[in-house]
Amino acid sequence: MSIQSQLERIFVGLNASLYRVSGGKLGGKMGQAPILLLNTVGRKSGQRRTSPLLYRQDGDRYLVAGSHRGAATHPGWVLNLRANPEAEVEIGKKTIPVTATEIPAAERDAAWAELDAMYAGYADYRTKTDRTIPIFALTTR
């Protein structure tokens, strides 16, 4: 495991811990963009995995993008959701069971417009990679 990967794991763990202890008051925003904690089941390990993610509320669902900051590969949580779409999100002090659905290509442009309005960095991430960055809708079960 690279040093960068190790540092990312430490940061994610610290962010998630601060988020949980403070009910989202610490680690709950990046600029003006809100953050949720996505809990998935590891597709290989079977263990619970937590990922802090920017999200946009869209009616009764939450939109999240598998940007991985423009990396060439998908983040692990994307692969976990594709293997098992049943997950949960933590928003503030609430834990909400959700089902993940990948947004189809026909809806992706509209979803990107919403996400870009929330966080301008997404446009930059899309220029850094050749892969199609997936967007998931997380709908309450």
GROMACS elastic network, one bead per residue, 0.5 to 0.9 nm:
[ bonds ]
;  ai    aj funct       b0    kb
    1     4     6  0.82474   500
    1     5     6  0.62426   500
    1     6     6  0.67492   500
    2     5     6  0.51579   500
    2     6     6  0.63196   500
    2     7     6  0.86754   500
    3     6     6  0.50179   500
    3     7     6  0.61215   500
    3     8     6  0.85457   500
    4     7     6  0.50855   500
    4     8     6  0.61146   500
    4     9     6  0.86836   500
    5     8     6  0.50302   500
    5     9     6  0.62771   500
    5    10     6  0.87060   500
    6     9     6  0.51966   500
    6    10     6  0.63384   500
    6    11     6  0.86956   500
    7    10     6  0.50710   500
    7    11     6  0.61076   500
    7    12     6  0.85445   500
    8    11     6  0.50600   500
    8    12     6  0.60212   500
    8    13     6  0.84845   500
    9    12     6  0.51160   500
    9    13     6  0.60701   500
    9    14     6  0.85073   500
   10    13     6  0.51745   500
   10    14     6  0.60924   500
   10    15     6  0.85011   500
   11    14     6  0.50840   500
   11    15     6  0.59355   500
   11    16     6  0.84416   500
   12    15     6  0.50920   500
   12    16     6  0.60153   500
   12    17     6  0.84913   500
   12    50     6  0.79074   500
   12    51     6  0.67036   500
   12    52     6  0.67204   500
   13    16     6  0.51835   500
   13    17     6  0.61010   500
   13    18     6  0.86232   500
   13    50     6  0.80163   500
   13    51     6  0.85555   500
   14    17     6  0.51241   500
   14    18     6  0.61396   500
   14    19     6  0.84290   500
   14    27     6  0.89998   500
   15    18     6  0.52533   500
   15    19     6  0.59865   500
   15    20     6  0.85920   500
   15    26     6  0.79566   500
   15    27     6  0.56064   500
   15    28     6  0.86429   500
   15    52     6  0.72972   500
   16    19     6  0.50007   500
   16    20     6  0.61103   500
   16    21     6  0.85927   500
   16    24     6  0.89877   500
   16    27     6  0.74054   500
   16    37     6  0.69454   500
   16    50     6  0.74380   500
   16    51     6  0.76701   500
   16    52     6  0.65724   500
   17    20     6  0.52212   500
   17    21     6  0.61243   500
   17    22     6  0.85085   500
   17    27     6  0.88498   500
   18    21     6  0.52291   500
   18    22     6  0.60015   500
   18    23     6  0.82306   500
   18    24     6  0.76352   500
   18    25     6  0.83772   500
   18    26     6  0.57609   500
   18    27     6  0.62899   500
   18    28     6  0.88931   500
   19    22     6  0.53703   500
   19    23     6  0.57268   500
   19    25     6  0.66210   500
   19    26     6  0.53144   500
   19    27     6  0.51307   500
   19    28     6  0.61662   500
   19    36     6  0.87917   500
   19    37     6  0.82849   500
   19    52     6  0.89834   500
   19    92     6  0.76100   500
   19    93     6  0.89472   500
   20    23     6  0.51546   500
   20    24     6  0.63057   500
   20    25     6  0.88841   500
   20    26     6  0.85208   500
   20    27     6  0.89366   500
   20    37     6  0.89294   500
   20    90     6  0.83436   500
   20    92     6  0.75954   500
   20    93     6  0.71782   500
   21    24     6  0.77510   500
   21    25     6  0.87879   500
   21    26     6  0.83244   500
   21    93     6  0.89841   500
   22    25     6  0.52605   500
   22    26     6  0.58363   500
   22    27     6  0.85147   500
   22    28     6  0.89688   500
   22    92     6  0.81015   500
   22    93     6  0.83594   500
   23    26     6  0.76160   500
   23    28     6  0.82673   500
   23    91     6  0.78932   500
   23    94     6  0.83545   500
   24    27     6  0.61050   500
   24    29     6  0.80820   500
   24    35     6  0.80467   500
   24    36     6  0.81171   500
   24    90     6  0.87758   500
   24    91     6  0.69268   500
   24    93     6  0.70252   500
   25    28     6  0.55628   500
   25    29     6  0.80849   500
   25    92     6  0.74599   500
   26    29     6  0.77292   500
   27    30     6  0.76169   500
   27    35     6  0.73575   500
   27    52     6  0.85691   500
   28    33     6  0.85523   500
   28    34     6  0.59052   500
   28    36     6  0.69149   500
   28    37     6  0.89840   500
   28    52     6  0.86961   500
   28    54     6  0.89618   500
   28    91     6  0.83622   500
   28    92     6  0.75718   500
   29    32     6  0.61887   500
   29    33     6  0.54322   500
   29    35     6  0.52377   500
   29    36     6  0.87044   500
   29    54     6  0.78257   500
   30    33     6  0.52135   500
   30    34     6  0.64955   500
   30    35     6  0.71163   500
   30    54     6  0.76502   500
   30   119     6  0.87421   500
   31    34     6  0.81254   500
   31   119     6  0.83562   500
   32   118     6  0.74062   500
   32   119     6  0.79407   500
   33    54     6  0.62893   500
   33    55     6  0.72680   500
   33    56     6  0.79596   500
   33   118     6  0.58368   500
   33   119     6  0.62813   500
   34    53     6  0.82822   500
   34    54     6  0.56699   500
   34    55     6  0.60581   500
   34    56     6  0.74363   500
   34   118     6  0.87665   500
   35    52     6  0.62985   500
   35    53     6  0.52650   500
   35    55     6  0.59325   500
   35    56     6  0.88454   500
   35    91     6  0.76290   500
   36    51     6  0.82236   500
   36    52     6  0.56780   500
   36    53     6  0.54910   500
   36    54     6  0.64530   500
   36    55     6  0.66605   500
   36    89     6  0.64486   500
   36    90     6  0.56944   500
   36    91     6  0.51370   500
   36    92     6  0.76822   500
   37    50     6  0.62860   500
   37    51     6  0.55420   500
   37    53     6  0.62351   500
   37    54     6  0.88747   500
   37    88     6  0.82617   500
   37    89     6  0.54228   500
   37    91     6  0.67786   500
   38    49     6  0.79821   500
   38    50     6  0.54984   500
   38    51     6  0.51151   500
   38    52     6  0.62351   500
   38    53     6  0.69756   500
   38    77     6  0.82501   500
   38    87     6  0.72763   500
   38    88     6  0.60285   500
   38    90     6  0.66191   500
   39    48     6  0.64828   500
   39    49     6  0.54883   500
   39    51     6  0.65564   500
   39    52     6  0.89169   500
   39    77     6  0.84914   500
   39    87     6  0.57840   500
   39    88     6  0.52238   500
   39    89     6  0.60053   500
   39    90     6  0.79261   500
   40    43     6  0.87465   500
   40    47     6  0.82704   500
   40    48     6  0.57548   500
   40    49     6  0.52224   500
   40    50     6  0.65150   500
   40    51     6  0.82547   500
   40    77     6  0.66963   500
   40    80     6  0.64138   500
   40    81     6  0.68232   500
   40    84     6  0.79787   500
   40    85     6  0.82478   500
   40    86     6  0.75085   500
   40    87     6  0.50494   500
   40    88     6  0.69215   500
   40    89     6  0.88719   500
   41    44     6  0.86881   500
   41    45     6  0.79214   500
   41    46     6  0.55193   500
   41    47     6  0.54860   500
   41    49     6  0.59076   500
   41    50     6  0.88279   500
   41    77     6  0.85242   500
   41    80     6  0.63345   500
   41    81     6  0.80008   500
   41    83     6  0.89262   500
   41    84     6  0.72842   500
   41    86     6  0.84515   500
   41    87     6  0.73495   500
   42    45     6  0.51537   500
   42    47     6  0.52193   500
   42    48     6  0.61416   500
   42    49     6  0.61499   500
   42    76     6  0.81176   500
   42    77     6  0.78351   500
   42    79     6  0.85706   500
   42    80     6  0.55980   500
   42    81     6  0.88078   500
   42    83     6  0.87855   500
   42    84     6  0.87912   500
   43    46     6  0.58391   500
   43    47     6  0.82069   500
   43    76     6  0.88575   500
   43    79     6  0.72946   500
   43    80     6  0.51109   500
   43    81     6  0.83564   500
   43    82     6  0.88879   500
   43    83     6  0.61906   500
   43    84     6  0.74849   500
   44    47     6  0.82595   500
   44    80     6  0.85349   500
   45    48     6  0.85211   500
   46    49     6  0.89636   500
   49    77     6  0.77514   500
   49    80     6  0.89507   500
   50    77     6  0.82841   500
   51    77     6  0.71622   500
   53    64     6  0.68835   500
   53    65     6  0.81370   500
   53    66     6  0.89861   500
   54    63     6  0.85587   500
   54    64     6  0.64687   500
   54    65     6  0.78672   500
   54   115     6  0.89618   500
   54   119     6  0.84177   500
   55    62     6  0.61917   500
   55    63     6  0.54387   500
   55    64     6  0.50068   500
   55    65     6  0.78161   500
   55   115     6  0.77344   500
   55   118     6  0.85860   500
   56    61     6  0.85565   500
   56    62     6  0.56631   500
   56    63     6  0.51399   500
   56    64     6  0.69124   500
   56   114     6  0.73885   500
   56   115     6  0.64316   500
   56   118     6  0.73088   500
   57    60     6  0.72650   500
   57    61     6  0.60071   500
   57    63     6  0.62691   500
   58    61     6  0.52925   500
   58    62     6  0.57814   500
   58    63     6  0.67641   500
   58   114     6  0.87275   500
   58   137     6  0.85715   500
   59    62     6  0.78699   500
   60   138     6  0.87574   500
   60   139     6  0.65743   500
   60   140     6  0.72094   500
   61    98     6  0.87674   500
   61   137     6  0.60391   500
   61   138     6  0.53417   500
   61   140     6  0.67542   500
   62   136     6  0.80121   500
   62   137     6  0.55471   500
   62   139     6  0.66388   500
   62   140     6  0.88248   500
   63   111     6  0.77807   500
   63   115     6  0.78747   500
   63   135     6  0.67172   500
   63   136     6  0.56628   500
   63   138     6  0.63429   500
   64    67     6  0.89257   500
   64   115     6  0.82282   500
   64   134     6  0.85470   500
   64   135     6  0.56380   500
   64   136     6  0.53820   500
   64   137     6  0.66790   500
   64   138     6  0.77623   500
   65    68     6  0.84142   500
   65    78     6  0.89173   500
   65   112     6  0.87693   500
   65   115     6  0.81797   500
   65   122     6  0.86142   500
   65   133     6  0.68995   500
   65   134     6  0.58888   500
   65   136     6  0.63456   500
   66    69     6  0.84704   500
   66    74     6  0.63807   500
   66    75     6  0.63114   500
   66    77     6  0.80094   500
   66    78     6  0.62643   500
   66   133     6  0.57252   500
   66   134     6  0.53581   500
   66   135     6  0.61709   500
   66   136     6  0.79104   500
   67    70     6  0.55150   500
   67    71     6  0.73213   500
   67    74     6  0.72591   500
   67    75     6  0.75602   500
   67   122     6  0.72702   500
   67   125     6  0.65345   500
   67   126     6  0.75603   500
   67   133     6  0.56212   500
   67   134     6  0.74194   500
   67   135     6  0.85113   500
   68    71     6  0.54557   500
   68    72     6  0.82997   500
   68    73     6  0.75181   500
   68    74     6  0.63818   500
   68    75     6  0.55649   500
   68   125     6  0.80210   500
   68   133     6  0.85962   500
   69   121     6  0.84129   500
   69   122     6  0.77947   500
   69   124     6  0.85019   500
   69   125     6  0.53801   500
   69   126     6  0.84918   500
   69   128     6  0.83164   500
   70    73     6  0.83471   500
   70   122     6  0.82970   500
   70   124     6  0.76124   500
   70   126     6  0.59791   500
   70   127     6  0.73856   500
   70   128     6  0.50599   500
   70   129     6  0.53515   500
   70   130     6  0.88549   500
   70   131     6  0.87763   500
   70   133     6  0.82538   500
   71    74     6  0.73136   500
   71    75     6  0.85318   500
   71   125     6  0.78508   500
   71   128     6  0.70895   500
   71   129     6  0.61573   500
   71   131     6  0.87521   500
   72   128     6  0.81298   500
   72   129     6  0.55629   500
   72   130     6  0.70532   500
   72   131     6  0.65964   500
   73    76     6  0.89306   500
   73   129     6  0.86657   500
   73   131     6  0.76649   500
   74    77     6  0.81353   500
   74    78     6  0.63471   500
   74    79     6  0.72817   500
   74   131     6  0.85084   500
   74   133     6  0.77001   500
   74   134     6  0.84780   500
   75    78     6  0.56875   500
   75    79     6  0.71694   500
   76    79     6  0.53125   500
   76    80     6  0.62047   500
   76    81     6  0.87470   500
   77    81     6  0.60854   500
   77    82     6  0.85316   500
   78    81     6  0.52324   500
   78    82     6  0.62365   500
   78    83     6  0.86925   500
   78   134     6  0.79739   500
   78   136     6  0.85879   500
   79    82     6  0.50842   500
   79    83     6  0.62576   500
   79    84     6  0.85821   500
   80    83     6  0.51587   500
   80    84     6  0.60182   500
   80    85     6  0.76111   500
   81    86     6  0.72357   500
   81    87     6  0.75805   500
   81    99     6  0.88302   500
   81   100     6  0.66296   500
   81   101     6  0.84660   500
   81   102     6  0.89562   500
   81   136     6  0.89924   500
   82    85     6  0.59924   500
   82   100     6  0.83166   500
   82   101     6  0.85674   500
   82   102     6  0.82614   500
   84    87     6  0.77506   500
   84    99     6  0.89388   500
   84   100     6  0.85179   500
   85    98     6  0.81382   500
   85    99     6  0.53909   500
   85   101     6  0.70460   500
   85   138     6  0.89356   500
   86    97     6  0.75513   500
   86    98     6  0.60685   500
   86   100     6  0.64885   500
   86   141     6  0.87245   500
   87    96     6  0.86543   500
   87    97     6  0.60161   500
   87    98     6  0.53402   500
   87    99     6  0.61132   500
   87   100     6  0.72770   500
   87   138     6  0.85353   500
   88    95     6  0.66842   500
   88    96     6  0.53847   500
   88    98     6  0.51549   500
   88    99     6  0.78942   500
   88   138     6  0.86898   500
   88   140     6  0.86326   500
   89    94     6  0.81053   500
   89    95     6  0.57025   500
   89    96     6  0.52484   500
   89    97     6  0.64868   500
   89    98     6  0.69636   500
   89   138     6  0.84918   500
   90    93     6  0.67654   500
   90    94     6  0.55360   500
   90    96     6  0.62729   500
   90    97     6  0.89111   500
   91    94     6  0.53500   500
   91    95     6  0.65694   500
   91    96     6  0.78680   500
   92    95     6  0.82526   500
   96   140     6  0.66828   500
   96   141     6  0.80621   500
   97   139     6  0.82864   500
   97   140     6  0.58564   500
   97   141     6  0.56726   500
   98   138     6  0.56182   500
   98   139     6  0.50828   500
   98   141     6  0.50430   500
   99   137     6  0.80999   500
   99   138     6  0.55437   500
   99   139     6  0.53256   500
   99   140     6  0.64795   500
   99   141     6  0.62374   500
  100   136     6  0.61306   500
  100   137     6  0.56612   500
  100   139     6  0.64440   500
  101   104     6  0.88168   500
  101   135     6  0.85828   500
  101   136     6  0.54649   500
  101   137     6  0.52781   500
  101   138     6  0.65419   500
  101   139     6  0.79437   500
  102   134     6  0.68084   500
  102   135     6  0.59112   500
  102   137     6  0.62801   500
  102   138     6  0.87992   500
  103   106     6  0.81592   500
  103   107     6  0.63069   500
  103   108     6  0.61255   500
  103   111     6  0.81542   500
  103   134     6  0.72441   500
  103   135     6  0.55638   500
  103   136     6  0.55024   500
  103   137     6  0.64847   500
  104   107     6  0.56161   500
  104   108     6  0.62336   500
  104   134     6  0.88413   500
  104   135     6  0.85047   500
  105   108     6  0.50189   500
  105   109     6  0.76441   500
  106   109     6  0.73184   500
  106   110     6  0.85707   500
  107   110     6  0.57080   500
  107   111     6  0.64023   500
  107   112     6  0.88376   500
  108   111     6  0.50165   500
  108   112     6  0.60354   500
  108   113     6  0.86167   500
  108   134     6  0.83689   500
  108   135     6  0.72203   500
  109   112     6  0.50480   500
  109   113     6  0.62556   500
  109   114     6  0.88406   500
  110   113     6  0.51338   500
  110   114     6  0.65982   500
  110   115     6  0.88751   500
  111   114     6  0.52046   500
  111   115     6  0.62863   500
  111   116     6  0.85646   500
  111   135     6  0.76668   500
  112   116     6  0.57701   500
  112   117     6  0.83135   500
  112   122     6  0.83490   500
  112   123     6  0.86504   500
  112   135     6  0.82174   500
  113   116     6  0.51994   500
  113   117     6  0.61530   500
  113   118     6  0.87814   500
  114   117     6  0.52692   500
  114   118     6  0.66120   500
  114   119     6  0.89623   500
  115   118     6  0.51525   500
  115   119     6  0.61899   500
  115   120     6  0.80944   500
  115   122     6  0.74727   500
  116   119     6  0.50407   500
  116   120     6  0.50964   500
  116   121     6  0.74315   500
  116   122     6  0.59832   500
  116   123     6  0.66559   500
  117   120     6  0.65469   500
  119   122     6  0.62926   500
  119   123     6  0.85850   500
  120   123     6  0.61138   500
  120   124     6  0.75908   500
  121   124     6  0.52708   500
  121   125     6  0.63925   500
  121   126     6  0.89153   500
  122   126     6  0.63436   500
  122   127     6  0.89106   500
  123   126     6  0.52731   500
  123   127     6  0.67047   500
  124   127     6  0.52816   500
  124   128     6  0.66233   500
  125   128     6  0.52326   500
  125   129     6  0.69748   500
  125   133     6  0.88829   500
  126   129     6  0.58518   500
  126   130     6  0.78500   500
  126   131     6  0.83176   500
  126   132     6  0.79837   500
  126   133     6  0.71320   500
  127   130     6  0.77054   500
  129   132     6  0.79255   500
  129   133     6  0.84436   500
  130   133     6  0.88142   500
  131   134     6  0.89287   500
